[in-house]
Amino acid sequence: MIMERPRTFEQLISSEIPVLVDFFAEWCGPCKMMPPILTELKRLVGDGATVIKVDVDRNPGAAQAYGVRGVPTLILFKNGKPVWRRSGVMSAVQLRDAIALHL
């Protein structure tokens, strides 16, 4: 069996398929509302988008690189470039509609 090397953040966001990144923190109340929303979003978009979470306390470099000052901050990447961003809690339908603009 061949083990796949873990991909770096840059490799993950460099996909032609849109990648939604949820920058969050464990201590953030609104961030705790996002997991079921992101699960529903993934159900809505299927393989049309990738959804990942980045803990800003464990990955301060990624947060700093994209100017994340508050959490949750959601950034949509395509081909390694941010194409959309919002801060705060959003519904799965709102996120699906934002992703649809970049398919």
Buried (B, 14 or more C-beta within 10 A) or exposed (E): EEEEEEEEBEEBBBBEBBBBBBBBBEEBEBBBEBEEBBEBBBEBBEEEBBBBBBBBEEBEEBBEEBEBEEBBBBBBBBEEEEBBBBBEBBEBEBBBEBBEEBE
